[in-house]
Amino acid sequence: QVQLVESGGGLVQPGGSLRLSCAASGRTFSNYVMGWFRQAPGNEREFVAGIRWSFGSTFYGDSVKGRFTISRDNAKNTLYLQMNSLEPEDTAVYYCAARSGGAYYTSGSAYDYWGQGTQVTVSS
């Protein structure tokens, strides 16, 4: 059974940085695509970033390009999201997700496994 556990959320001032982590277990993720999504109150779930676990190739949502970086540590089976230049509009619950297969998808419905989420609040 795949388990995804996010951590690292919190309160940060505009312009600040946070790094989210997602500890993954239960499978070998070499043939998986991992993603970060977020959802703010009253908004639809939004794709943030994704990575092919084996190759390390990445893709991003337009709203975070140039500010956020997704990465993974194979040895620790951990996914990361480095968030810089944070804006109040980045406030949301951030979720880690996983899907088997190497194709990129930005729709949450394509992902099979989800973490419980971690709150990120950007406010002065």
Salt bridges, closest charged atoms under 4 A:
GLU46 OE1 - ARG38 NE 2.86
ASP62 OD1 - LYS65 NZ 3.20
ASP90 OD1 - ARG38 NH1 2.85
ASP90 OD2 - ARG67 NH1 2.76
